[in-house]
Amino acid sequence: MRAKIIQEFKGEINDVKFINEQVYRTSEYLIENIENKFGEVSKNFVEDLKNTIEIAAYKYDTFDFKVFEESVINSLNEAKIAKELKINYGGIDWKMELINKNLRENKYIFKIEKEIERNSWENKIDKDKSKGLGR
């Protein structure tokens, strides 16, 4: 048999570089769905998701990217806000603690959620003014 790699995979999402195509495809799929629900994700979220997938794929003996994707999508469907999203693999979050902690503590900025928060704050100010407070 004569086998050779002609070209290695190189990809990029929000300036985060990928060399593993499966990690890239899974990240792209999950990020697209997360952005559809919560808005554009930050670069540090992309980096953490990529690192989480790489570590999990290495640490779990029989890691299945499809099971991982389905697990995260199930969590995404249940989450009302980004901090309720839980990155997991078939319900297990071993080696995914950092990204989940950062989600719970709002360490990532999601563009739409930030706008909703700002608009909510602006609306509150308007309501207070209409009641004659602060004069």
RAUR-V423547 format. One record per pair of residues at least 12 apart in sequence whose C-alpha atoms are under 6 Angstrom apart, sorted by sequence separation. I is the first residue (numbers start at 1). J is the second residue. If there is no record, write none. Layout:
<<I/J> <I/J>>
//
This chain:
<<86/100> <72/87> <71/89> <71/90> <83/103> <68/89> <83/104> <14/43> <52/96> <42/109> <41/110> <40/110> <39/110> <40/111> <39/111> <39/112> <38/112>>
//
